[in-house]
Amino acid sequence: MTFEKDSKFISRRKFLGAAAAMVGGVALAACGQTNSGGGAAPAGGATAAPGAAAAGGPAGTVKWSTWGNPGEIERFKLYTEDFNKRNPNIKAELIPVPNDGYEAKLLTQLSGGSAPDVFYSGDSTMSKLIANKTIVELTDLLKGPTSKSKPEDFYDGLWGAARTPGDNKIFGVTVDCNPMVLWYNKKLLQESGITTMPADMQKDGKWTFAAFQDMCKQIVAKGKRGMIIENWWAPIYSWVTTNGGKVFDGENFVADKDEKAKEGFKFIYDNLQDKTFTYSGSLPKGQGVDAMFMSQQVGFVGAGRWLLPVFKKNASLDFDIVSWPTNTGKKIDAAGIPTAYMVQNAKAQSPDAAFAFLTDFVSKEGQTFRLTGGGNAVPSIKGADAVVSEGNLPANWQALIDSRETGYALWPSQANRSGLSDDFGKIFDALFLQGGDIDSTMKKMADAVAAKTAK
């Protein structure tokens, strides 16, 4: 999936597709319409999901699909081969689907009865699948005796649109996750006169909006860019929630009334006006976030762990990460966590075999297998965090785990309103490129929510 040439607006799906192209042959992120663990294979071809093949258990054929770049697809193939060896009664087959048009193709297949038995879903697709009853409710299956991934094994903030509000019915499971953190260029910060690194400030409880803004000003004073901000929900909402604000309260849009929320949005806008932030949509064609970071042109970028595979290949790059700064008095506060979900087709040819594959894929062993050696995402299940500290890269890898345990997936109140994320993206694109004010922007967002709700 690539950027559309006729628009500077970057929707969440376009961003993730562009990121896949940006990283190329290495594994990327588990965010919405891109990825799961696509790292390099474990050393020596060892698997992280050992065990003798089961003689009994469910039997049948399982076809499964996902999006992914070449590196990701290769890892998925290795996982599928390993699963088949461990489950000789099941024949799993990976059918990759291109990023571009993934949702449309999937919905067409479901309508025509040719969809895979198990497949990835982005958060914006979940509500459609639940509403048209094309996927299985997994609540009892995940709690049952054949499950390798109990609901309580997952971090509560990651369910997002995969768990229905109120009754907490589960229809999808997070394959892994990517907590938003700030990546910083240590050499560039030092050349700008910054002597105390962000990770050290965070440990001392001094990592605030003001401290971050001061660093960006010092970087800009040296002729570089402080931070590049991208136009999709996670980097934008993270400034709101780490300021103590709310965008939604349950199903209700409240950012137009919540002063803390408006302050968070205004912080972004004011920094763009002051040139301490740069909007990615205003960059010349070909100037990607990762390339600018590696060429010492920008001090900070906000992203998940998907940047690690490409950054660690650059021997001259000295980088680290830090949790999102806060304006609430806390050392760390809730920031966004892009996720994707594994779901089961209600018309799977062999339902028991399909669930066996699904629960294995998202289990501690399955996530460890997929994430070992490459380092492109963070486990969504408890007990697999050793993959995050591999190679001690980045040095402050703990920030990813801390951010996962405090953060949130995209709220159902937005994900379940089809097209709302795109509408919000267009509203912010206009604000960031043409200017305006926060109150009128919040009203436009409220009007967009009302229009989607009416439909």
N, C-alpha and C positions, 0 to 999 in steps of 0.2 A: 504494500500500500504506500503511495507516495503523496507528496503535496500536490494539490490541484493548482495548476498554473494560473487559473483565472481568479484566484482569491488568496489574499494574504492571511485570511482567517485560518487558524489551526484548530480544528476540532480535536477532541481527545483521540478519536480513532485515527485521524490523519497524523497527529503527533506520534502515536505509537508506531504506525506504519513507517513514518519517516525515520523514526529511531531505528527500526529494523534495518532499513536500507543504510543508515548511517553506520551502524556497527558492522554490517557486511556479513562475513562468515563466522563471526563469534556469537555466542549466546547473548540474548538481550534480556528483556524483563518480563515479568508476569503481570502485565498491566492491561486490563481491559481487552482491547482488540490487538494484542500481540502475544505472545509467548508463554512459556514457562521455562523451566531450567533447561538451557541448551548449552551447558558448558562442555569442556573437553572430557573425554572418558577417563575414569579413574586409572591411576598408574598400573601398568601391567595387565590391563584388561579386567581387573578385579571388579566385582559388583559389590554394591552396598546393600544388596538384598539377598544374602545367601540362604541356603536351606535346601534340603533334599526335595526333589520333585514329589508332589503329593499324588498318591495312586488313586485316591477317591476325589471327592469334591465335585463341583459343578462341571458340566461339559457343554461344549458348543463352540460356535464361531462368533468372534466379536470383531466388528469393524469399528474403528474409532478415527476421529478426525480432529485436527487442530490447525491453526495458522502457524507460521514460523519462518525464520530465515534459514539458510542452509545449515548453519551450525546447530540450531535448535532441532531441526528435523533429523539430523544425524544422531543426536543424543536420544531423541524419541524412538528412533529405529533400534538403537542399542537397548533401550529399556524394553521395548516390545519383544525383542529376541530373548532377553533375560526372563521376562514374564512367561513366555511360552516354554522355556526350559524348566521353569519351576512349576508350571501348571500344564502337564502334558495332555490333559483332557480338554484344554481350551486352545483354540487357534486364534490368536489376536492378530489383526492386520491393520497397520497404519495407513490411512488415506489422507495425505496432506492436502490442505486447501489453501490457495493463495490468499494473502492478507486482503487484497483488493476484492471487495464484493463478498467477503466471507459470510456476513449475516444474510444477505439476499440469497446467496446460493443455498445456505442451510435451510432457510425458511421454505424455499422452493422444493428442496428435497423432502422436507417433512410433509409438505402438502401433497407431494406425489408418491409418498411411501417408499422413497429410496434413500432416506437419511441414514447416517451411521448409527450404530447402537449406543455409542458413547461419544461425547464430543465436548469441545470447549465452548463456553459462552461468555461473552462480555457482559458487563453489568447492565448495559442498556437493552440487551436482548432478553434478559431473564424474565422481565414482566410479560413479554409477548409469549414466551414459551409456557409460562405458568398459566396465563389467561386462556390460551388455546388448548391446554391440557395435552401438549405433545411430549412432555417430559414427566418422569416419575417423581412422586414425592418420596424423599429419601429418609425422612425422619426415623421411622421404625426400622428400616434396613440398617441405618448407621448405628442404631442402638442394639441391633440384634447380634446373635452369636457368630455370624460369619463376617462381621465387620472388623476391619483392621484400623478403622479410623472413627472412633466414637466422637459424637458432637462435642463433648466436654474436652477433648484433646486439642481443639482448635481455639485460637484467640478470639474472644467474643466480638471485638471490633471489626473483624474481617468478613462477617457474613453478608453485610450489605443487602443488595437486591435478591440474594439467593435464599433469604429467610423472610417469610412474610410477616409483616408487622402484626402485633396483637396475638396471633395464635402460634407464632414461631415455628411454622412448618418449614422444613428444609427441602429445597429443590435442587441445590447445587452446592458443591464443596470447593473451597479455595484450593487451587493447585499448588500455590506458594504465594508469595506476596512481595511487594517492593515499597517499604516505608520511605517516605520522602525525607531526605536529609540535604544539607548544604555541602557540596564538594568545594574545597578551596585549594588554590594554587599557593603552596607555602613559599615558593621562591618569589612569586610576584608580591605577596603580602610583605615579605621581609624587605624587598627592594623598595616598597612604599613606606618603610619606616615603622612597620608593625612588629613589635617585639614579643608580644604575648599572643600565641596562636588561639584561634577560636575554641578548640577542644579544651585547652587549659582554662580558658575563661568559663566555659560551661561547667567544668568540674568545680570551680570556685563559686558557682552561682551568679556569675556576672555576665552571662551570655544573654543580653537583652536586645530589644529593638534598637535602642540608642547606641549600644556598643557596636552592633553590626553596622548601623548607618555611619558611624564615625569611621569604621574601617573602609567602607565603600568610598567615603569622601577622600580619604588618604590615597586610595588607589587611583581615583579619578584625577586627583591633583598631579599624579605622575603621568598623566596622559593615557591611562588604560581605562577599562570599563569595570565598574564595581560589581554589578550582578546582571546577568541576562535572565529576564523572566519570560516564561512561555505562557501561552493562552490556553490553558485547560484547567479542569477543576482542582486538581491536587495542589499545584504550586500557588494558585490564587487563594483557595480556601484556607490553606495552611496559615496564611497571614491573618486571616480572620479568627480562626480557632485558637491560635497561640496568643491572640490578643484578648481571649475570653469571650468572643462573640459567637453568635449563632446565625447560620444562614436559614436553616429550617428548624422548626420546633414540631416534631412529629410530621404530619402532612402539610403543615402550614409554613409558607414562606414568611420569615420574620426579619430578614436583614434590613428591610426598609424602615423598621421601627427599633431595631437593636443598635444602640449607640456604639457598643463595642465592635459590632460587625462593621458599621460604617467607618469607624476609625481604622480597622484593618484594611478595608478597601482603599481608604484615603492614604494610608501609609504607602501602598503600592503606587498610587497615582502621584503623590507628592514626590516620591523618589524618581519616578519617570520624568516629571517636570524639572527636577533638579539635576537630571543626568547622572545620578548615582546608580539608577537602574537603567537598563536598556531593554526595550521590548523586542523580542525575537522577530516579531512580524515586521519590524522596521529595518532589519539587517539586509544588506545587499545579498542578492542571490548567490548561493554557494558558501556563505559564511555560516556554517553550522556551529551549534553550541559547543560540541566536543572539540572541533578543530580550533576554535578560538581559545578554548581553555588550554589546550596542549601547546598552542603557539604563544602563550604568555600574554594574551590580550584581555583576559577577564579574570577577576579574582574569585568570584563565586558563581556556581550554577546549582539549581535545585533539581534533584533527580533521585531515583532509587538506586539499587545496586547494579542496574544494568550498564552503567558506565564503566564498571571495574574491568571487564575483559579488555576493553580497548585502551584504557588508561595504563594498565599495568604492562602493556607491551611497549610503552614509551619510556625507555630507560632514563631519559633526561628529565622526566616529569616528576616533581616532588609534590605529592598531593595528600590530603587527608579529608576526613568528613567530620561534621558536627551536627548535632540535633538542631532543628529549627529554633531560632532565638525566640524568647518569650517576652511578653509585656504584662504578665500576670503575677509576677513575684515567685513563680515556680521555676525550678531548674529546667524542667522539660514539660511541655504541654502538648496537647493532641494536634498532630499534623496528618495530612492525607496519606492513604496507603492504596495505590493502584493494585487491583486484583483481577483475576480471571477465575472462572468456575468450570468444574467438570460436571456434566449432567448426563442423565440416562434417558434414552429414547423410550417413550411409553410403548412403542411397538417393536422393541428389540427382539431379534430372532430367538435369542437364548437369554432371557432376563437374568437368571441366576449367574450365568457366566459373565454377562455384562456388568453386573454389580461387583462380582469378584475382581474384575479388571479395574473398575472405578475405585473401589476401596483400597486396592493395592497401590494404585497410582498416586493417591493422595496420602497414603500412610507415611509414617516416620521413615520406614525403609525405602518406600518409593521416592519420597522427596530427597532423601539422602543420596540415592542412586543418581537422580536427575541433576542434582546441584553440586555433587562432588567434582572437584577438579576444574570447574569453569568459573564459578562464582558470579552468577548473574541475577540471583534473587535470594530471598530470605525464606526459610521454611514457615509455613502457616500452621504447622502442627508442633506440639511440644515434643522435645527430646531429640531434635535433629539440628540443633544450633551449632554443632561442631563445624559444619560446612562454612559458616560465616567467618570463622576465625582462621581459616586455612591461609597459610603463608603470612599471617599477620598483616594482611592488606585489605583495606587501609588500616593504619595503625589504630585508629579509634573505631574499629569495627563494632564495638559495643553500642555505638550510637544507633546502628541499624536495629539491633535487638530492642533497645530501650524505646525507640520510636515505634516499633511494631506493637509493643505492649501498652502504649498510650494512645495510638492513633486510630484511624477509622477508614473503612472503605467508603466509596461513594454511597450516600444515603439513598434508600429506596424512594424517598419523596422526590428526588430528582431523577434517578435512574428509571423509575417507573412511568415518568411522563415522557413519552416518546418524542424525541427531537428537542427537548428542553435544553440539554447540554449544548447543542449546536446553536440554539437561540441565544443562550448566555454568552457563548463564544463570540458571536457577531456583535453583541452589545459591548463587550469589553474591547473588542478589536476597534470599534468606532471610538470608544473613550481613549484608548491608548494612542491611537494614531491621529485623531482629530481634536482631542481635548473635550472638556465638558466639566460636569460636577457630579459628585457622588450621589446627592439626593435624587437628581433626575435619572441617573443610572439605575439606582435602586428601584425607582418607579417603573422603569422599563422592564426590569427583571420581574417585578411583581405582576405587571401586565402580562408578561410572557407565561408566567405560572398560571394566572387566571385563564388565559386562552387555552392552555393545554388541559387544565382541569375541566373546562367546559366541554372539551371534546371527549 
